Amino acid sequence: MKILSSARKLKRSGTNLLGGRGSDRFLHPFVHPEVQAHGFSLERATFSGLLPPHYLSSDPEEELAAYVDRYLTEEIAAEGIARNLPAFARFLQTAATVNTKIIN
């Protein structure tokens, strides 16, 4: 009997696919001294966020679109987290748009 397991199924069950050969890396946003070294712009930070690849990009709109596309396809759709992916994508866009606005 041959048993087939997908990497996604193994990951869901908590199995370590790298067996101790890998390490976690976290990409945190810029902090004050780092962003000052790159020339802080409130408009740029508000538009692109403070994650280094997006903040330093010459085309942050394209970087953010690719980031959201990958998030929607690899995390949300693949894991079946949202039933209606187009509706969730619209919600994500709305949430991002109003993220920096004052709520009355």
Secondary structure as UniProt FT lines:
FT   HELIX           7..12
FT   TURN            13..14
FT   TURN            17..20
FT   HELIX           32..37
FT   HELIX           42..48
FT   HELIX           52..55
FT   HELIX           60..70
FT   HELIX           71..77
FT   HELIX           78..79
FT   HELIX           85..98
FT   TURN            99..100
//
